[in-house]
Amino acid sequence: MPARLRSAFRILIVDTEHTGRAALAERLLRRSLAAHGVDAFQIRVTSAGLDAIDGARIDPVAAELITRHGGNADGFAARSLSAPMVAATDMLLTGTEAERDALVRRYPRAARRTFTMGELQHLYRAVVELSAPLREHPLILANRRGRTPVSPDWELPAWDGPGAHADAVGRLLDESCEDAAEIWSALVGPSGSAATPPSSGLTLDVFGTRLAVACTGERGDDLAREMHRVWSRCLVSEDSEESVPVEVHVGGEPEAVAAARARGALAFPDILQALHHFSAAATVRGIDRGAGSLVMLHAAGIASRDGDVIGFVAPSGTGKTTLARVLGAHYGYVTDETLAVSGDRVIPYPKPLSVITESHQGIKLQWSPDSLDLARPTGDLRLTRLVLLDRRPDAPTTPVLEDVPHLRGLAELTEQTSYMARLPRKLNSLSDTVDHVGGLTRLSYREAVDVLPLMPELLGER
């Protein structure tokens, strides 16, 4: 059966009075998620108001906009925001910065889980791809917020009843909800058990998890050929009873794409989008299955000829793939995104490298490690070093290595570890991994090519 979240990912949309924008956003986001085959037991969307009157009716203009955009306005009643609501929520969204700031002043502990809907769009587009379970996204995006200036162009207009402002709110929220639903639906997996149409397929090994991928739709055969090419190093000969089924639908009329999404498929109009979203979806399926048995780090992995692996740890979108591409031309390419460790053993995940290009803004191209001629690691792989990456334009021209105190390093490593709470000994399991490799090292550098001369030292070859 498809991997599922143990409980729903909870989203709370907040405005001031809870009769206009938040109500509209709640119902439009529910509509968008349902259209992508996501059930409420996977992602639960509710809303509330900072100064709401409990039981108040929805604004008629908001109700009309919900209906116009394909949602359902029935059964709504306003409710006032409370501390238990905030504590039980994974991500909080507001329409404006003023409402976000007011919420955070009232509930300071929610600061790293609270975003305006414009921020959410901007940050996702800045990171482009987050190959991490959905519950990890708020922290990752919050950390990214500190490094990525957020455009002031997207903020909801004032809600002042009928007229152009209300229409503009409806259009912006509709766009934002569709964008979020497309990203999130790829990560939670299909909710139902609808039959998958006949397809071309392949089976992939994602650090121990088998994915049985069905390529469907008007361009399903073309997609399958591209999948075989870019995922060449993860292909296995056959699936098994334990395989996780994933349907990827490409092409056809909009109605066919919508029907595929409704049954839980990853469905897109073109192959580039399908490959982009499938990369994150495949990784998260593997992470979900590895929870509790593997230490899984947001890290690139590079191996020596003897199978010694260095894990280069960093948040998404900060240079791991570029580093893996440069170093992988000379040393064994293990992964560019998720480093899976069992004891001291590394389970390779030589996925396609996800590369940002100027000509495909918002979409990462998937480049096969074979097409880039990256070296293959040999033999059993062992984790021998963990390096925290610090890539910045003002770093020294010559890269600098420094040891990181154990507790401080663990605090940083925790943020780049998936499902740490499910590990048998939680933080102690992560601490054991760090102890096994002799502690953590920080690498400050400007460009990936500058790191290449340090590899012998990092691998203990000199």
N, C-alpha and C positions, 0 to 999 in steps of 0.2 A: 504494500500500500504506500501511497505518497507520504513523505515526511510531513508532519503537521506540527504546528506550534502547540505546546502543552496547554496554553490558555491564550485567549484572544489578546492581540496587541491593541491596547486601548488608546484612542485618540479623543481628546476633548477640545472642542472649538469654543472659544470664549469671546464675547463682545461685552458691551456695557449693559444693555437692557434685555438682550436675549429674545427679541421678537422680530429682528430683521436679519442682519448679516450672518450671525452665527447659525440661526435656524436655516437660512438659505444654504450656507456652506455645508452644514450637517447633511441635509437631504441630497444635495448634489454630489457630495463625496460618497454617500451610501449608494446612490444611483451608479456612479462611475465604477465603484468597486464591484457591484453586482454585475455590471456589464462585462467586467473582466473575469467573472467566475469566482469572485472572492466572497465567502459567506461571513456572516457576523461572528461566527465562532472563531474565525481567523483574525479579522480586524474589526473591532467594535468602535463605531463612531457615535459620539454623543456631543451635547453642547450645553452651555450654561452662560449666565450673565453675571458680571461683577456687581451690578446693582439691580438685578432682575426682581420682579414681583412674581413670586411663585404662583404658577397656574395661569399667568397672563396668556392671552391668545396671540397667535402669530399675526404680524402685520399683513394686511391683505395684499400689499404690493409684493412682499416676500413670497407669499403663497402663490401669487400669480406667476412670479418668476420661476419658482420651483417647478410648477406645472409646465411652463413654456420650455424649460430646459430638460424635460423628460423625467422629473422627479415626482415624488409623492408627498404632499403637504399634510396629509390626514393625521389626526391624532396628536398634534403638537401641543405642548403646554410648557411655558417658560419655567425655569428653575434657577435659583440663586446659587452661585458658586460657593462651595464649602471646602474645608480642609480635607475631609475624607475623599472627596472627588479628586482633588489634586494629587493626593498621596497614591491613589489607585490608578493613576494615568501614566502611560508610557511617554506620550508626546502631547503637548498643549499647543494649539494654534490660535492666533488672533489675526484680525484683519489689518490692524494698524500698529505702528510702533508705540503710540500712546497707550493703547490697551495692553500691549505686551509689557510695557514698563510698569503700568499700574498693577498688573497681575503679579509680576516679580517682586514689586515692593511689598505686596500683601503676603506672598508666599515665596520667600527668598530661595528656599531649597529647590524650587521648580525652575530656577534660572537656566539650567543646562538642558532642560527638556522643553523650553518654551521658545517658539518662533512665530514671526508673522508668516502668513502664507506666501508673501512675496519673498521673504528670506528663504523659505523652504525651496521654492523654485530656483532661486539664485544659487543656493549652496549645492543643490543636486546638480545643477548644470556646471558649477565650478569643479566639483569632484568628478562628474560625468558618470562614474560607475562605482558603486559600493558593493563589493563582494563580501558582505557581512550580513549576519542575521538581522532582521528588522529591529529587534530590541537594542541592537548596538548603534543604530543610526543616530539617535538623538545626541549621544556623547560625541560621536565622530563629527557630526555636523556642527555641534557647538564648538569643538576644538578648531574646526575649519573656519568658523565665523571670525575667530580672532586673527586669522591670517588673510582672509579674503574680504576686501571691501564690498559691502552690499550695495547694490545699485538703489538709489532713491526713487527710481522711475516707477516701481510697482508698489503702490499703496492704495488701498480701497478708498474711493471718494466718500465724502460724507453721506450718511444715510438720512435723507430728508424727504422721504415719501416719493410720490410719483414723479416721473420725469427722467431726463437723460442720466442723472447720477445713478438712479436705481438700475437702469439698463446696463450702465457701465459696470456696476458691481456684479450684476449677474454674469456678464461676459467674462470678467476677470476671474471670478470664482469658478465658472465652468471650465476655463482653461487650466487653472491651477489644480482642480480636482481630477481632471483627466490626466494631467502629467503625473500626479502622485499615484493614481491608480495604476497607471502603466508600469511604474517602477515597482510598486509594492506587490502587485499581483505576480510578478516574476519570481518573487522571493518566498511567498507563502505556499506555493504549489496548488494544484487543483483541489477543489473542495468536494466534488462529487465523484460519481463512478460511471459517468456517461461513456458509452462505447466510443472508442477512437476509430475514425474512418481508416480504410486501407491506406498504407503509407510506405514510403521508403524509410529505412531505419538504420541505426548503428548503436553499438553499445560502448560506453566509455567507462573507464576506471578513474574515479575522483577520490584520490587517496583512500582506496579500499572500498568505496561505495560504487556499485555498478548502476549506471543510468542507462535504461533502455529508451533511446530517443526515437520517437516517431516523427518523421517530417511529412507534413500533410499540406493540402492546399494546391492551388493552381501551379505553384512553383516548388512543390515539395521535393521533386526529384533533383532540381537544381540546388536546393538547399542541402539535400543529403550529400551531394557531391562536394559542396563547399565545406560542410561539416567534416567529411572524411579528410579533406585536405588540411584544414586549419587545426583540427584536433588529432592529427595523425599519431602523436606520441602518447595519447591517452586511449586509443582504440584497443578493444579486446575482442576476441573472436565471437563470443556469444554471451547472451544474457543468462540469468538464472532466476529461480523462484524469488530470490532476495532482491532482484533488480528494482530500482525505483523508476516507474514509468514517467516520461516527460513527452508531451506532444508539443511540437513547434509547427505552427501553421503560417504559411506565407502566400500572399497573393489572392487574387479573386475579387469579386465584388465586395463592397463594404458590408453587405449583409452576411456574406460568408465569413468574413473576419470577425464580425460581431458574434455570430453563432459559435465560432470556435472559442472565442474568449469566454462566452457564457458557459461552456462545458469545462473550462479550466485550462484551456490550451494557452501557450504563449503565442499570440497571433499578431502579425504585423503585415503591412502592405508590401515591404521589400526585404530582401535578403540581408542587407547591411544592418538594418534595425534588429532583425531576428538574431543575427550572430552576436551583436552587441549585448542585447538583453539576456540571451542564453548563457553567455559567459558568467555573468553574476549569478544567474539562477542555478547553473550547474554547481558552482562553488558553494553556494548556500545549502543546496541539497546534501552535499558531502559534509559540510559543517554540522548540519542538523543530525545526520547519522553518526558522526564522530563524537557528539557531545557526551561527556562523561568517561570516554575511553582514550581520547587523544588530547594532547596539548596542541592547540591550533592558534598560531600566531599570524598577525598581519605582517608578513615578511616575505622578502625574496630569498631564495635559497641557491647558493653556488657551491659546487663540490670540487674538491681536488681530485687528482687522478687516483688517489688511494681511497676515495669515498668519504673524506672528511668534509663536513658541510658547515658553511657559515650562514647563519640566519641574519639577514639585514632587515631590521625591524623599523617600520615607519607607518604613519597613517596613510590611508588611501589618498592618492593624488599628489604625493610629495616626492616622487622620483624613484620608487622601487623598480618599476618596469624599465625605465631608462638604464638604471644601474645593471639590472639583470641582462639586458641586451648587450651592453658593453662588456661586462665580465664574462657572460656566457659564450662569447666568441673565443675565449681562451681557456675557460674552465667549464666544468659540467653544469648545464642549466637544469635546476631542480624545480623551480617555480618562480613566478613573478608576483604572487599574490598571497597565498596561504601556505604556510609551512606547518605540516602535520608531523607531530613527534610522539612516539610511543617509547617510553623509557629513554634510551639514547638513540633509538632507531628513527631515521627520517623516512617517511613514506613519500616518494616523489609524486609531484603533480605538475608534469610538464605541459600545462595548458597553453593555448595561444597567448601571445603577448598582446595586451590591450593598449593600443597606441592612439594618442590624440593627434589629429591632423587638422591643419587650418581649413582644409577644403570640406571637412565633414564636422562642422561645429555641433557639439552636443552628442556626437556618436564616436565611440572608439572603434577603430578598425582592428580586426583580429588577425594577427600575423602568426603563421605557423613557425615554431622554432626550427623546423626543417627548412622553410623558405629563407629564414635568416641565417641558416647554417650554424646554429648554436651547437656547442659540443654536448655530447651525451655523457652523463655520469656513468660510471662503471661500478659493478659489484654492490655490496651492501653499503648503505649510506648511514653515517653516524654524525650526530650533531656534536660539533666540537667548539663552536664559538657563537655567541650572540652579540650583535652590534646594533646599537641604537643610532639610527641615521639622523643627522642634523644638517640638512642641505639648505644653504641660504646664500644669497648673493654677496653678503658681507663677510663670509667665512674667510679664513686665511687662504692665500693662494696655494699654499702647500697644505694638504689635508692634515688634520690634527686628531690623534687618538688619545683618549684619556679613560682611565678606569672610573666606573660609576659606583658610588657607595651602594651597598646591597639593598637597603630599605628604600632609598630614593629610586634606584633602578627598578625594583619590584613595583613601586607605585606607577612608574611610567609603563612598564611592561604589561601590567594588569589592563590598562586601557586598550592595549593592542592584542588582547587574548579573547578568543571567542568561547563562550559558555564556561568561563572559569568556575562559576558557582556549581557546575555539574561535575567537576573533577572530584575524585574520591576524597582527597584531602584539601581541596580548594587551594588557598594561597600557599599551603605547604607543598602541594604538588608542583606549583610554578617555581617556588623557591628551590626545590630539589633539582629542577631542570637547570636553573641558573647556577647552582652549586656544581652540578656535573660538568659544566663547561668552564668552570673557573671564574665565574663572575661576568658582569656586563661591561662592555666597552662602548664609549660614545665616539662616533666618527663625525667630525665637522668638516664639510667640504663644499666646494662650489659646483664642480661638474663631475659627471660620472667618470670621464676619462682620467681624471686626476687620481682616482682610487686604484686604478690598475697597478701602478708600481708598488702599492702597499700590500697586494695580495700575498706575496711570499711571507711577509711578516705576520699577517692575519692568520695564515695557515700554519704558522710555526715552522716554516721551511728555512728560516735563517735566524 
